[in-house]
């Protein structure tokens, strides 16, 4: 070891962002009635997405303890299964279920992501604490507060920091948010939260390789489960006394900013509150990458005019935002469901042809229909500059797409443009009843009628829901023999 490496130096004060995150999770009370209402619906939808994922063997093969047969009696429960696991493994299981079908909530800004991915850590830690001998009597009000905090951390950091532009995946923000909230839930002090979050930044970021051709694969469906479980791991280590790294972000030459973010500072664009939960986007109608949601809606409107003469289509014009062009504009062969559900052209072709888009439509049995690729080959994707501006406008947060079909005989359909998907805050009154219906449908394959009725009833009233003990709520989700 060189003398330079071995010399001691006074440790710097913690980076401002580390202390801001710690202070927020320790002091913010999440009193906004709207945020708490939306958080209740968000948890309902998030768990419903997980129940749908249980129908896919590629997902369920990843569930359970890390080592088959390992038992953690009285551990955190995994909804929809009989697994009882340590909280780190439980967070991975829950997070993987939630994210598998790309059907849970979404946040779009300079960076995008799915803030309900943090439910993996939140539910695992809450159930673990609730079931510990002599543990705290946590209620679902505590869970909603933790969700609002995690949504806010992930979403506000996404507002002005495009990690995807340096090749890093958005799940790094899941790890940061889960770490901060889990450490607080476990009883961490301000110093322990700072220590844990500093270690979360030192993990760096997963590469987006698994989200893009030619490597698109199923890791994109468990990456958030990995991130949220890593947050629990960092929290537990901090509680055990593991040290932190005060300039994890700003250390010259070695910190996150210099090594992985081209020297750009990472800071909060706005004060942390409950803005993200109040404005979060729900995927209600389609399990599709969110930049394509309005394109699918537009395609469905055109389907009656196209399906009966799809062989006469000459061109399909798709206008989208800059982010949509960059992320989901894909031509050529698509290797697997993970490739297809991030292909704008595929997500437009299926509803144009069949009048639907479901999770099953990404599987090989549907994808081998030659009409899909034939129609994809006639599609032209272009950026609409106004869509891009409205996408970044904090007062709009629109996700516009437009679709128009041109036929070989010179005729054409109308141009259908949709600015806001049904899951947007501007369409809440229209969307919430459909969100409830989506949830109820997600339970049908897994649970009997009486159990489904109890599960749905738990979400009906805000005050009763918040008073419900966590362990009683989690017991609702264990399949009955």
N, C-alpha and C positions, 0 to 999 in steps of 0.2 A: 504494500500500500504506500502510495506516495505521501510525502509530507503535506501536500496540498489536500489530499483526500482525508487525512487523519486529523488535521487541525480542527479544533473546536471553534464554533462561532455562536454568537448569540442568536437564538431563534427569533425570526421576525414575528410580528403580530399577525394573527390570522388574516387571510385575504378577506376583503370586505364582503364578498359574496357569501363566503362560508358563514360569517356571523349574521348576515341578513337572513339567510335561510334558517339558521338556528333560532334566531329571535322570532321569526314568523311562526314556526311550528309550535314554539313554546307559549306564545301570547295571543295568537289570533283565535277568536272565539266563533267565527263563522255564523254570525247572527242573521244574515240575510235570509228571509223567508223564501225568496225565489231560489236562491242557491240550494237551500236544504230540500225544497220540493223537487228540483231537478236532480239533485243527488239521489233522492229516493228512486225516481224513475230510472236514473242511470244504473244504480245497483240492480234493479229489477231486470233491465235489459242486458246488463253485463252477464248476469248469471244465466239468463235465457240463452245467450250466445254460447255459453259453456255447455249447456245441456244439448244443444244442437250438435256441438262438436263431438259429443260422446258417440254419435252414430258413425264416426269415421275411424276405422282401424289404424290408419297412419298416425292418428292422434293418440288413441287409447294405448297403443303399444309403448308410449313414452311415459305413461302415468304409473304411480306407485312409488315405493321407496327407491332410493338410488341402488341399493343392493337388494335383489329379489328376496322376499321372505323376511326382511328386517322389520321388526315390530316396534312401534312407539305407542304403547297403550295409553289412551287418554290424550293423544296428540291432536293436532289441528286436523279437522275433517276436510275432505275434498268433496264439494257438492256433487251430487249425482253418483257417487261411488261409496264404497265402504272403507276407503283408505283413511287411516289415522296416522299422521306423519309428523316428524319434527317440523318446526315452522319454516325452515329453509326449503325442505323438499315439498312441503305443502304449498308454499308460495310458487314454486316452479310448476306444480301440477295445476293449480288454479289459474295462474297466468297463461299457461299453455292452452288450457281449455278456452279461456276467454278470447284469446287471439286467433285461434286456429282457423276460423272461417272468414276472417277479415270482415266481421259483421258488428263489432262493438263500436263505441263512440269514436269520434275523430276531432282533431284540432288542426287547423290549417293556418299557417303563417309563413314566415321565412323558412322555418322548419315545420314539419308536420308530425303527426303521431297520434296515439290513441291513449288518452290519459287514464281510461279505465283499466289499462294494463296494470296499473298500480294496485288494483283490487286484489291481485295475487298476494302481495305482501300484507295488505291491510287486513284481509279476512283471516289469513293464516296466523298473524300475530294476535289479532283480537281473539280468535278461538283458542289459541294456545294459552293466552293469559286467562281467559274465562274458565278454562278447564284445569288450570293449575290448582293444586291443593292450597286453599287459602288465597286464591287469586282474586284479582279485582272483579267486582260485579259490573262488567262493562255492558253497556246497552248499545242499541243500534244508532243512537244519537252520537256516540263516540265514533262509530264507523263512518257516519256521514261527515262528521267534522274532518276526519282523516282523509276522506275522499276529496273534499273541497280543497284541503291544503295540498294534496298531491297533484290534483288537477291544476291548481294555480301555479305551483312550482314548475311543472313540466310545460304548461302552456305559456307562461310569461317568458320563460327562457327561450321558448321557440319563436317569440314574436320577432326578434331582430337578429337571430343567430342561425344561419343556414349551415348546419353541420353536414348536410348531404352534399354541399358544394365542395367540401374537402374530402368527400368519400366516406364519411362516417354515418352510421345508421342512427336514426332517431331514438332507438331504444336506450342510448346512453342517458337520455333525459328521464326515462323510466327508472333507471338505476339511481340517479341523483335524487329524484322525488321520493322513491320508495325508501331509500336510506334515511333521509331526513325524517320522514313521518314515522317509520318503524322504530327508529332510535327514540324518538319522543314517546311513542306508545309504550315502549318497554321501560320507560322511566328514566331515560337518559338526561343528564344535565346539559347545560349549554355547551360546556367544553366537550362532552362526549358526542354530542350531535356534530359539532365542528370537526372533531376527529374522524367520525364515521364518514361524513360527507367528503372530507378531504381525501380519504382513501377511495371513495367512489369515483372522484375525478381522476385519481392516479391510475385507475383501471383503463383509462383511455376510452376508446370507443370501438365497437364492432364495425368491421368494414361492411359496406352495403353490397358486397359481391353477391350475396345470396338473394338479392332482390332484382338482379339485372341479368339479362342474357349475356353470355351463354351459360351462366351458372345459376340461374334462378332455381330455387329449391325450397324444400319444406322447412329449412332453418328459419325462414322468415316468419313461420307460424309458431315457432317456439322461442325465438330470440327474446321476445318481451318477457316470457316466463323465466328465462335465464336471468334477465336484467332485474326483474322484481325480486327474485330469490336472492340474487347477489346483494341487493339492498338489505335484506334481512340478515344475511351473513355479516355484512359490515356493521350493522347495528349491534348484533350479539358480541362481536369482537370488541367494539368500543365499550360496551357494558362490562366486558371482562378486563378492561384496563388497557387495551391496545392503544398505542400512541397515534397521533395524527400528524399531518404535514402542513404547517400553516400557510406556506406559499405554493401549495399544490398547483394552483392556477397560474401564478404570476412569476414564479422563479425564473430568472433569466436563463435562457438556453435549455432548461430542463422542465419547466412547468407546462401544463396542458396548453396554454395559449401559444407558446413559442413552438412546441413540438408538433402540435396537431391542429392549431387554428391559425396558422400563418401570422402569429404575433398579434392578432386582433384581441382586444380586451373582451371579456365576457362579463356583462353586467346586466342588471335588471332594467328593462325599458320603462316599467311602471311599478308603482308600489304594489306589493302583494296584498290581495284581498280575496274576493270570490268571483272576479270577472270571468274567469275561464269556465267555471261550472255553469254560470248563468248563460253563457253563450256557446256552450259545447254543441257539437253537431251529432245527431243520431243517425245511424244507418238503419232505416226503417224498412224500406221496400226491397233492397237488393244487397246481397253479400258481394259488394264490389268496391274496389279501391275508390276512395271518396272523390277524387278528382273526376271520376267518370259517372257519378251518381246522376247528375242532371242529363248527361248524354244518354244514359239508359232510359230515363224518363221520356226524353225526346223521341228516342227510337220506338218506344212502346206506342206513342201517339201516331207514329207513321206506319206501324206494322200492318194495319188493315190495307193500306194502299200498296204495300211492298210485297208481302208474303205470297200473294197469288201470282206475282209476276217477277219473282226474284231472278229468274234466268234472263230477264230483259234489262236488268240494271246495268248501266254503263259506268256510273261513278257515284260514290257516296262521299259527300263533303262534310267533314267534321271540324268545327271550330272549337277550340278549347283554350285554357289558360296556359301561360308559359310553363308552369309546373307540370301541367298535364302532358304537354309535348315532351318535356324532359324525362318524365318518369314512366309514362304508360303508352307512349307511341311506339308500337312494336310491329315490325313486319317479319315475314319469314316463318319458319317452323316454330311451334310452341311445344316445349318438352313435356310439361306436366301441369297439373292444376295450379300450382304456384305461379307458373309462367302465364297461364291463361287469365287468372283473376287480376293480373296487373298488365293486361293488354287492352287498351282502349278499343281497338278495332274488334277484338273478340267480344267485348262486353256490349258493343253496339250490334254486332252481327246476330247474336243469339236472340235478342228481343225483336229485331227486325224480322227474323225468320219464324220464330216460335211464339212470340208474344209473352215471354217470361224471361227471368234470369234468376236461377236458384243455385245453391251450392253444388247440387248434383250436375248442373250444366257445365261445370269445369272438369268433370271426370272424363276419362277416355271414351266411354260409351257414347256420350253426346258429341265430344270433340271430333270423333272420326267421321261425322257426317260431312261429306265433301262440299256441301253447300256453304258451310261456314267459312272455310278457307277461300272458296271461290269469291264470296262476298268481301272478305277481308282484303283480297288482292285488288279490289276496285275502290278502296277507301283512300282518301287524301286527307291528312290531318294538318291543320294549320293553326297558328296562334292567332287569337283575336285580342288585339291590344287592349280593348276596353274590358274584356273579361279579366285580363291580367291586372289591370289597375283596380278593378272592383274587388278582386281577390285579396289584395293587400290593404284596401281601405278599411281602417278599424271600425268605421261606422256601418260598413256593409258586410265584409267578410263573405262576399258572394263566391259561388263556385260554378260559374256559367259554362254552358256548352250549347252548341247548336248543331243540328243535323239536317241535311237535305239530300234527297235521293234524285238522281238524274237517270233517265231511261234511254235506251238506244234509239227510240223513235222520236227523240227530241222533247218529250214531255218531262215533267218534273213534279215532285211533291212540293208542298209548302216548306219553307224553312222554319223549323221548330226550334226556338231558343228557350232555354230554362235557366234562370239566374240563380235561384235558390232551391236546393233540394228539400224534400218534405221534412227532413230532420233538422232543418235550420231554425234558429230562434224566431225568424220572421214567419214561420209556418207552424209554431207550437200548437195553436188551437186545433189545427188540422192533423198534426202529427202525433200528439200524445195518445189519442184513442187507438191509432194504428200501432203505436209502440206497445200498448197494453195487449192488443190482439196478437202481435208478434210474440210477445212473452208467453201468452197462454198457449199458443200453438207450439212453442218450443218445448213445453212440458209434456205434451200429449204422448210422445213416444216413450217416455221414461217412467212416468208415474201414473198410478191409478187415479180415478176421478176424485175420491175423497181426499187424497193427499194433495192433488193439484188445487182443489178448492181451498185447503188450508194455506198453501203456499201463496196463492193469489190474494187471499184475504189479508195476509200479513202486510201487504203493500198498500192497502186501500186507504188508510187514514194516517195522516202525517204524525199526529201526536201519539197514537197507539204504536205506530211503527218505531218511533224514536225511543219509546219506553221499553220496547221488547229487549230482554236480555240476549246478549250475543249467543250464548250457548243454546238457548231455546230456538233462536232463529236458525242456527246452523243445523240443529236436529231436524228441522223441517226438510232438509235437503238430502237426508240419508234414505236411500231406496228401502221401501218396506218389503219384507219377504213375501 
